[in-house]
Amino acid sequence: MGLFKKEEPLEEYERFSARRQLMEDLTLTKNALDTAYANFETVVDPDLIDCYIFQLNAAMKRYRYLLNQWNGLEKVSARDL
């Protein structure tokens, strides 16, 4: 009988939490990337230029990593259907 709603399995909740955390990380990394680009465009000191180049490289690698993680989650979710 369908009178009572079944509780969500723990796996679904964990996948949802992982997806939500990944989206938050992607948003924060995108903001860090935008900030590093903006700062890079305004500095003239060679040391600061180097600093922002390193920040840009780190943020780009982190963003790429998170996108790969997101794509992996999407593939797993599609297989579950």
N, CA, C and O of each residue as an XYZ file, in Angstrom:
324
protein
N       0.838     -1.173      0.000
C       0.000      0.000      0.000
C       0.886      1.239      0.000
O       1.921      1.267      0.664
N       0.489      2.235     -0.725
C       1.276      3.442     -0.858
C       0.820      4.570      0.058
O       0.913      5.741     -0.311
N       0.326      4.231      1.254
C      -0.170      5.274      2.142
C       0.944      6.104      2.768
O       0.787      7.303      2.997
N       2.053      5.462      3.037
C       3.159      6.164      3.678
C       4.329      6.265      2.723
O       4.647      5.332      1.987
N       4.955      7.416      2.757
C       6.115      7.632      1.891
C       7.298      6.835      2.432
O       7.603      6.879      3.624
N       7.957      6.109      1.536
C       9.137      5.353      1.950
C      10.294      6.308      2.185
O      10.427      7.330      1.513
N      11.122      5.956      3.148
C      12.304      6.777      3.403
C      13.297      6.612      2.267
O      13.402      5.551      1.651
N      14.027      7.699      2.006
C      15.066      7.636      0.975
C      16.170      6.704      1.416
O      16.573      6.725      2.579
N      16.664      5.889      0.508
C      17.827      5.074      0.863
C      19.020      5.975      1.141
O      19.140      7.063      0.579
N      19.880      5.512      2.000
C      21.045      6.290      2.399
C      21.930      6.610      1.202
O      22.531      7.683      1.149
N      22.015      5.702      0.248
C      22.855      5.929     -0.931
C      22.385      7.153     -1.719
O      23.204      7.959     -2.159
N      21.087      7.292     -1.895
C      20.559      8.444     -2.630
C      20.893      9.739     -1.917
O      21.263     10.722     -2.559
N      20.770      9.754     -0.603
C      21.087     10.946      0.169
C      22.568     11.281      0.050
O      22.932     12.447     -0.099
N      23.422     10.265      0.116
C      24.865     10.492     -0.002
C      25.219     11.032     -1.381
O      26.059     11.924     -1.499
N      24.587     10.501     -2.426
C      24.834     11.007     -3.780
C      24.373     12.452     -3.919
O      25.050     13.273     -4.538
N      23.228     12.751     -3.343
C      22.719     14.126     -3.384
C      23.664     15.061     -2.642
O      23.965     16.152     -3.127
N      24.131     14.646     -1.474
C      25.057     15.470     -0.691
C      26.368     15.677     -1.435
O      26.914     16.780     -1.447
N      26.868     14.622     -2.049
C      28.115     14.735     -2.810
C      27.940     15.673     -3.992
O      28.821     16.483     -4.279
N      26.825     15.571     -4.670
C      26.554     16.437     -5.821
C      26.431     17.902     -5.376
O      26.945     18.805     -6.037
N      25.748     18.123     -4.255
C      25.580     19.484     -3.754
C      26.928     20.076     -3.326
O      27.220     21.234     -3.622
N      27.745     19.283     -2.632
C      29.065     19.748     -2.205
C      29.946     20.048     -3.408
O      30.697     21.024     -3.412
N      29.853     19.212     -4.420
C      30.640     19.418     -5.635
C      30.224     20.700     -6.345
O      31.074     21.424     -6.862
N      28.925     20.986     -6.373
C      28.457     22.236     -6.978
C      28.968     23.446     -6.207
O      29.362     24.447     -6.805
N      28.962     23.355     -4.885
C      29.480     24.453     -4.072
C      30.976     24.658     -4.334
O      31.443     25.790     -4.460
N      31.717     23.551     -4.414
C      33.153     23.649     -4.689
C      33.420     24.242     -6.071
O      34.338     25.045     -6.241
N      32.622     23.849     -7.045
C      32.769     24.410     -8.390
C      32.499     25.909     -8.389
O      33.219     26.670     -9.034
N      31.477     26.331     -7.677
C      31.142     27.755     -7.606
C      32.258     28.544     -6.929
O      32.652     29.604     -7.415
N      32.767     28.031     -5.812
C      33.851     28.714     -5.105
C      35.119     28.782     -5.961
O      35.817     29.796     -5.966
N      35.406     27.710     -6.674
C      36.597     27.686     -7.520
C      36.439     28.633     -8.697
O      37.395     29.303     -9.088
N      35.247     28.694     -9.262
C      34.990     29.641    -10.361
C      35.171     31.073     -9.883
O      35.733     31.900    -10.601
N      34.700     31.373     -8.679
C      34.875     32.710     -8.117
C      36.355     33.012     -7.882
O      36.808     34.125     -8.148
N      37.106     32.035     -7.388
C      38.545     32.222     -7.174
C      39.251     32.458     -8.498
O      40.172     33.271     -8.575
N      38.834     31.763     -9.526
C      39.415     31.934    -10.855
C      39.121     33.326    -11.403
O      40.008     33.983    -11.946
N      37.886     33.770    -11.262
C      37.512     35.116    -11.709
C      38.300     36.186    -10.960
O      38.756     37.160    -11.558
N      38.457     36.004     -9.661
C      39.204     36.968     -8.853
C      40.669     37.003     -9.268
O      41.260     38.076     -9.384
N      41.251     35.833     -9.492
C      42.660     35.775     -9.903
C      42.854     36.449    -11.261
O      43.837     37.161    -11.464
N      41.923     36.229    -12.191
C      42.006     36.908    -13.492
C      41.921     38.425    -13.332
O      42.693     39.167    -13.940
N      40.977     38.873    -12.510
C      40.796     40.317    -12.310
C      42.043     40.933    -11.681
O      42.486     42.005    -12.094
N      42.601     40.263    -10.692
C      43.807     40.776    -10.036
C      45.008     40.756    -10.980
O      45.819     41.682    -10.982
N      45.116     39.710    -11.768
C      46.226     39.592    -12.710
C      46.224     40.754    -13.710
O      47.277     41.275    -14.077
N      45.037     41.144    -14.139
C      44.913     42.209    -15.134
C      45.256     43.588    -14.587
O      45.504     44.514    -15.360
N      45.274     43.737    -13.259
C      45.488     45.069    -12.692
C      46.879     45.298    -12.113
O      47.259     46.444    -11.873
N      47.650     44.232    -11.882
C      48.951     44.416    -11.225
C      50.052     44.724    -12.239
O      49.973     44.350    -13.409
N      51.085     45.420    -11.745
C      52.244     45.723    -12.585
C      53.549     45.227    -11.955
O      54.568     45.127    -12.639
N      53.524     44.923    -10.680
C      54.711     44.424     -9.989
C      55.008     42.990    -10.452
O      54.120     42.139    -10.399
N      56.233     42.709    -10.902
C      56.568     41.372    -11.398
C      56.323     40.247    -10.380
O      55.927     39.146    -10.764
N      56.553     40.512     -9.100
C      56.302     39.489     -8.087
C      54.814     39.174     -7.978
O      54.426     38.016     -7.821
N      53.989     40.208     -8.061
C      52.544     39.981     -7.997
C      52.035     39.305     -9.267
O      51.104     38.502     -9.216
N      52.636     39.627    -10.387
C      52.258     38.946    -11.638
C      52.518     37.454    -11.503
O      51.673     36.633    -11.860
N      53.708     37.103    -10.979
C      54.021     35.686    -10.756
C      53.032     35.041     -9.789
O      52.586     33.913     -9.998
N      52.703     35.765     -8.743
C      51.760     35.258     -7.747
C      50.408     34.930     -8.386
O      49.845     33.864     -8.138
N      49.899     35.832     -9.197
C      48.588     35.600     -9.806
C      48.636     34.545    -10.905
O      47.637     33.874    -11.165
N      49.779     34.395    -11.547
C      49.919     33.295    -12.514
C      49.808     31.959    -11.788
O      49.131     31.047    -12.263
N      50.470     31.841    -10.638
C      50.373     30.609     -9.857
C      48.949     30.381     -9.371
O      48.455     29.254     -9.395
N      48.290     31.448     -8.929
C      46.902     31.313     -8.482
C      45.985     30.877     -9.622
O      45.102     30.041     -9.432
N      46.200     31.445    -10.803
C      45.394     31.059    -11.968
C      45.603     29.593    -12.317
O      44.641     28.864    -12.559
N      46.850     29.165    -12.343
C      47.133     27.764    -12.666
C      46.510     26.819    -11.646
O      45.929     25.798    -12.014
N      46.631     27.157    -10.377
C      46.056     26.305     -9.333
C      44.537     26.250     -9.447
O      43.945     25.175     -9.349
N      43.907     27.397     -9.652
C      42.444     27.437     -9.757
C      41.962     26.687    -10.999
O      40.942     25.999    -10.950
N      42.690     26.814    -12.111
C      42.291     26.096    -13.335
C      42.402     24.590    -13.149
O      41.532     23.841    -13.594
N      43.468     24.143    -12.496
C      43.626     22.704    -12.263
C      42.553     22.179    -11.321
O      42.007     21.097    -11.533
N      42.252     22.950    -10.280
C      41.197     22.538     -9.359
C      39.844     22.497    -10.071
O      39.074     21.556     -9.875
N      39.550     23.496    -10.887
C      38.287     23.529    -11.625
C      38.175     22.336    -12.575
O      37.122     21.704    -12.661
N      39.252     22.033    -13.280
C      39.261     20.886    -14.190
C      39.029     19.585    -13.414
O      38.263     18.724    -13.847
N      39.692     19.453    -12.275
C      39.512     18.266    -11.432
C      38.053     18.130    -10.984
O      37.475     17.046    -11.066
N      37.467     19.219    -10.515
C      36.080     19.178    -10.053
C      35.115     18.870    -11.189
O      34.131     18.158    -10.987
N      35.383     19.395    -12.378
C      34.527     19.068    -13.528
C      34.606     17.581    -13.867
O      33.598     16.961    -14.203
N      35.798     17.020    -13.776
C      35.944     15.580    -14.012
C      35.183     14.784    -12.952
O      34.563     13.768    -13.266
N      35.228     15.238    -11.709
C      34.459     14.582    -10.653
C      32.964     14.673    -10.935
O      32.235     13.700    -10.744
N      32.511     15.827    -11.387
C      31.095     16.021    -11.720
C      30.677     15.081    -12.849
O      29.621     14.452    -12.781
N      31.500     14.991    -13.877
C      31.185     14.100    -14.991
C      31.148     12.652    -14.526
O      30.330     11.873    -15.015
N      32.002     12.283    -13.608
C      31.983     10.929    -13.050
C      30.703     10.658    -12.281
O      30.154      9.560    -12.367
N      30.223     11.634    -11.536
C      28.955     11.471    -10.808
C      27.794     11.322    -11.768
O      26.893     10.514    -11.542
N      27.810     12.093    -12.830
C      26.715     12.022    -13.800
C      26.682     10.668    -14.490
O      25.604     10.134    -14.754
N      27.856     10.103    -14.788
C      27.899      8.784    -15.423
C      27.368      7.716    -14.489
O      26.635      6.824    -14.918
N      27.732      7.797    -13.203
C      27.237      6.831    -12.231
C      25.727      6.954    -12.093
O      25.033      5.939    -12.038
N      25.205      8.169    -12.038
C      23.763      8.372    -11.894
C      23.019      7.834    -13.104
O      21.947      7.247    -12.959
N      23.566      8.023    -14.284
C      22.903      7.532    -15.492
C      22.858      6.015    -15.517
O      21.882      5.436    -15.995
N      23.894      5.361    -15.012
C      23.920      3.898    -14.978
C      22.914      3.342    -13.979
O      22.418      2.228    -14.148
N      22.612      4.113    -12.940
C      21.682      3.637    -11.913
C      20.240      3.609    -12.401
O      19.411      2.880    -11.856
N      19.940      4.401    -13.425
C      18.552      4.466    -13.898
C      18.136      3.260    -14.638
O      16.995      3.177    -15.093
